[in-house]
């Protein structure tokens, strides 16, 4: 993966960034990425990948993730960062209940950490799509 040198202000720009950063698509196991974005819209050069996820997220996973995000943002000390998440998994199916559950958990992680969260995205073996916020409420 290479550094992303364009700014991100819209959902379309975020989706394009994910496409540029994680192509080619195709996953052997579920994972998610964390991208931190400065107030100017410039993403930080570090993209964090959490891989080999098993099953649905648990409450303690969300709590630990929120603690990690808080520590990361405090350590970086660059102002009001926003966080973007991409959940990726093998397969060709459209958005599934487990995808919604992961997306809702990642959004909860950002909320608990006190960090603004960008629209969440799902990547499978053939496409990257946003997961609508109203679908997260159902999760």
Secondary structure, 3 states (H helix, E strand, C coil): CCCCCCECCCHHHHHHHHHHHHCCCCCCCCEEEEEEECCCCEEEEEEEEEECCCCCCCHHHHHHHHHHHHHHHHHHCCCCCEEEEEEECCCCCCCCHHHHHHHHHHHHHHHHHCCEECCCEEECCCCEEECCHHHHHHC
